[in-house]
C-alpha cells in the first residue's frame, strides 16, 4: 500500500519561503511520477509541479522561477521548495504519485485524475 505523508506547511508573509516534504512508503513499482497539487478554498485542485525518476520536472506557469521540486532518493522523499511566496499561493498542498506510463510524467496531463495515490495535504498560508 503506497502511503504519502506531507509536511512543512505553515504561515509565512508574502515574499517568504517554505519547503514542503512528501515521504513515500510502500512503493511496488520501480518508477512513479510524483506531483504536487494545491487547492484553495472554493477553487479546483490544480497541478503545481511534477518530478519523475529520470529527473524530468515541470511546473505550472505561475510558479516557474519561484518553486523547485526535488527528490532525495535515499529518503524516498519529494520536496517542494517555495520561494517568493504570494498570497495567491495559499492553499492546501497535496503530494500525489502514480506508476502508470512507466512512471513518466510527461505522458500525462497534470490533472488529479491521472494520479492514484494521494497524501492528506499540508496547509500553506501567505499573508500580504
C-alpha atoms as a printed R data frame, in Angstrom:
    type eleno elety resid chain resno       x      y       z
1   ATOM     1    CA   UNK     A     1   0.000  0.000   0.000
2   ATOM     2    CA   UNK     A     2   1.515  3.290  -1.112
3   ATOM     3    CA   UNK     A     3   1.402  5.980   1.530
4   ATOM     4    CA   UNK     A     4   2.319  9.616   1.057
5   ATOM     5    CA   UNK     A     5   2.751 11.897   4.040
6   ATOM     6    CA   UNK     A     6   3.213 15.636   3.526
7   ATOM     7    CA   UNK     A     7   4.727 18.057   5.997
8   ATOM     8    CA   UNK     A     8   6.271 21.501   6.105
9   ATOM     9    CA   UNK     A     9   3.268 23.713   5.621
10  ATOM    10    CA   UNK     A    10   2.776 26.828   7.686
11  ATOM    11    CA   UNK     A    11   2.115 30.522   7.679
12  ATOM    12    CA   UNK     A    12   4.513 32.988   6.061
13  ATOM    13    CA   UNK     A    13   4.465 36.558   4.875
14  ATOM    14    CA   UNK     A    14   4.483 37.393   1.200
15  ATOM    15    CA   UNK     A    15   7.989 37.075  -0.166
16  ATOM    16    CA   UNK     A    16   8.856 34.328   2.281
17  ATOM    17    CA   UNK     A    17   9.830 30.725   1.706
18  ATOM    18    CA   UNK     A    18   8.702 27.274   2.730
19  ATOM    19    CA   UNK     A    19   9.847 23.746   1.973
20  ATOM    20    CA   UNK     A    20   7.222 21.060   1.749
21  ATOM    21    CA   UNK     A    21   8.125 17.395   2.115
22  ATOM    22    CA   UNK     A    22   6.368 14.247   0.963
23  ATOM    23    CA   UNK     A    23   7.601 10.975   2.426
24  ATOM    24    CA   UNK     A    24   6.627  7.942   0.359
25  ATOM    25    CA   UNK     A    25   6.403  4.346   1.524
26  ATOM    26    CA   UNK     A    26   5.048  1.098   0.150
27  ATOM    27    CA   UNK     A    27   6.105  1.532  -3.469
28  ATOM    28    CA   UNK     A    28   5.524 -1.609  -5.534
29  ATOM    29    CA   UNK     A    29   6.951 -0.412  -8.835
30  ATOM    30    CA   UNK     A    30  10.362  0.934  -9.676
31  ATOM    31    CA   UNK     A    31   9.205  4.230 -11.165
32  ATOM    32    CA   UNK     A    32   6.479  6.658 -10.228
33  ATOM    33    CA   UNK     A    33   5.510 10.042 -11.500
34  ATOM    34    CA   UNK     A    34   5.215 12.282  -8.460
35  ATOM    35    CA   UNK     A    35   3.492 15.621  -8.339
36  ATOM    36    CA   UNK     A    36   2.439 18.484  -6.138
37  ATOM    37    CA   UNK     A    37  -1.098 19.809  -6.370
38  ATOM    38    CA   UNK     A    38  -2.818 22.562  -4.447
39  ATOM    39    CA   UNK     A    39  -6.370 23.539  -3.715
40  ATOM    40    CA   UNK     A    40  -7.514 26.879  -2.398
41  ATOM    41    CA   UNK     A    41 -10.942 27.286  -0.781
42  ATOM    42    CA   UNK     A    42 -13.666 27.389  -3.390
43  ATOM    43    CA   UNK     A    43 -11.302 26.508  -6.216
44  ATOM    44    CA   UNK     A    44 -10.469 23.363  -8.122
45  ATOM    45    CA   UNK     A    45  -7.379 21.347  -7.343
46  ATOM    46    CA   UNK     A    46  -4.558 22.366  -9.662
47  ATOM    47    CA   UNK     A    47  -1.247 20.836 -10.529
48  ATOM    48    CA   UNK     A    48   1.839 22.715  -9.387
49  ATOM    49    CA   UNK     A    49   4.876 20.623 -10.324
50  ATOM    50    CA   UNK     A    50   5.928 17.132 -11.327
51  ATOM    51    CA   UNK     A    51   9.024 15.007 -10.814
52  ATOM    52    CA   UNK     A    52   9.870 11.685 -12.374
53  ATOM    53    CA   UNK     A    53  12.665  9.279 -11.578
54  ATOM    54    CA   UNK     A    54  14.781 10.329 -14.566
55  ATOM    55    CA   UNK     A    55  14.871 13.809 -13.073
56  ATOM    56    CA   UNK     A    56  12.449 15.429 -15.505
57  ATOM    57    CA   UNK     A    57  10.487 18.221 -13.836
58  ATOM    58    CA   UNK     A    58   7.681 20.503 -14.915
59  ATOM    59    CA   UNK     A    59   5.911 23.475 -13.373
60  ATOM    60    CA   UNK     A    60   2.741 25.440 -13.862
61  ATOM    61    CA   UNK     A    61   3.497 28.835 -15.322
62  ATOM    62    CA   UNK     A    62   2.548 30.821 -12.226
63  ATOM    63    CA   UNK     A    63   5.247 29.160 -10.088
64  ATOM    64    CA   UNK     A    64   8.082 28.919 -12.608
65  ATOM    65    CA   UNK     A    65  11.215 30.558 -11.281
66  ATOM    66    CA   UNK     A    66   9.865 30.546  -7.712
67  ATOM    67    CA   UNK     A    67   9.206 26.884  -6.923
68  ATOM    68    CA   UNK     A    68  11.589 23.966  -7.306
69  ATOM    69    CA   UNK     A    69  10.694 20.289  -6.999
70  ATOM    70    CA   UNK     A    70  13.357 17.796  -5.985
71  ATOM    71    CA   UNK     A    71  13.673 14.337  -4.545
72  ATOM    72    CA   UNK     A    72  16.018 12.631  -2.115
73  ATOM    73    CA   UNK     A    73  16.044  9.022  -3.320
74  ATOM    74    CA   UNK     A    74  17.820  7.820  -0.173
75  ATOM    75    CA   UNK     A    75  14.849  9.000   1.878
76  ATOM    76    CA   UNK     A    76  12.220  8.419  -0.828
77  ATOM    77    CA   UNK     A    77  11.061 11.939  -0.099
78  ATOM    78    CA   UNK     A    78   9.815 14.543  -2.553
79  ATOM    79    CA   UNK     A    79  10.290 18.230  -1.787
80  ATOM    80    CA   UNK     A    80   8.729 21.449  -2.996
81  ATOM    81    CA   UNK     A    81  10.905 24.462  -2.331
82  ATOM    82    CA   UNK     A    82   8.730 27.555  -2.497
83  ATOM    83    CA   UNK     A    83  10.329 30.993  -2.661
84  ATOM    84    CA   UNK     A    84   8.910 34.481  -3.165
85  ATOM    85    CA   UNK     A    85   5.548 33.281  -1.953
86  ATOM    86    CA   UNK     A    86   2.484 35.286  -2.895
87  ATOM    87    CA   UNK     A    87  -0.941 35.415  -1.252
88  ATOM    88    CA   UNK     A    88  -2.350 33.560  -4.253
89  ATOM    89    CA   UNK     A    89  -0.082 30.607  -3.402
90  ATOM    90    CA   UNK     A    90  -2.044 29.998  -0.211
91  ATOM    91    CA   UNK     A    91  -3.752 26.608  -0.398
92  ATOM    92    CA   UNK     A    92  -3.758 23.059   0.831
93  ATOM    93    CA   UNK     A    93  -0.844 21.347  -0.892
94  ATOM    94    CA   UNK     A    94  -1.054 17.675  -1.782
95  ATOM    95    CA   UNK     A    95   1.534 15.166  -2.891
96  ATOM    96    CA   UNK     A    96   0.475 12.595  -5.477
97  ATOM    97    CA   UNK     A    97   2.052  9.600  -7.190
98  ATOM    98    CA   UNK     A    98   1.202  7.205  -9.983
99  ATOM    99    CA   UNK     A    99   3.130  4.314 -11.603
100 ATOM   100    CA   UNK     A   100   1.363  4.214 -14.963
101 ATOM   101    CA   UNK     A   101   3.098  5.141 -18.222
102 ATOM   102    CA   UNK     A   102   6.225  3.581 -16.691
103 ATOM   103    CA   UNK     A   103   6.372  6.386 -14.168
104 ATOM   104    CA   UNK     A   104   6.550  9.089 -16.841
105 ATOM   105    CA   UNK     A   105   5.028 12.439 -16.005
106 ATOM   106    CA   UNK     A   106   5.410 13.872 -19.488
107 ATOM   107    CA   UNK     A   107   2.949 11.380 -20.984
108 ATOM   108    CA   UNK     A   108   0.026 12.541 -18.877
109 ATOM   109    CA   UNK     A   109  -1.755 15.850 -18.272
110 ATOM   110    CA   UNK     A   110  -1.234 17.468 -14.898
111 ATOM   111    CA   UNK     A   111  -4.688 16.735 -13.578
112 ATOM   112    CA   UNK     A   112  -5.748 14.983 -10.398
113 ATOM   113    CA   UNK     A   113  -7.465 12.162 -12.266
114 ATOM   114    CA   UNK     A   114  -4.083 10.942 -13.559
115 ATOM   115    CA   UNK     A   115  -2.786 10.146 -10.071
116 ATOM   116    CA   UNK     A   116  -3.766  7.152  -7.982
117 ATOM   117    CA   UNK     A   117  -2.082  7.850  -4.665
118 ATOM   118    CA   UNK     A   118  -2.535 10.961  -2.551
119 ATOM   119    CA   UNK     A   119  -1.333 12.340   0.725
120 ATOM   120    CA   UNK     A   120  -3.518 14.067   3.279
121 ATOM   121    CA   UNK     A   121  -2.226 17.542   2.472
122 ATOM   122    CA   UNK     A   122  -0.359 20.285   4.251
123 ATOM   123    CA   UNK     A   123  -1.689 23.808   4.595
124 ATOM   124    CA   UNK     A   124   0.140 26.900   3.384
125 ATOM   125    CA   UNK     A   125  -0.967 30.390   4.377
126 ATOM   126    CA   UNK     A   126   0.613 33.514   2.876
127 ATOM   127    CA   UNK     A   127  -0.200 36.889   4.374
128 ATOM   128    CA   UNK     A   128   0.243 40.133   2.486
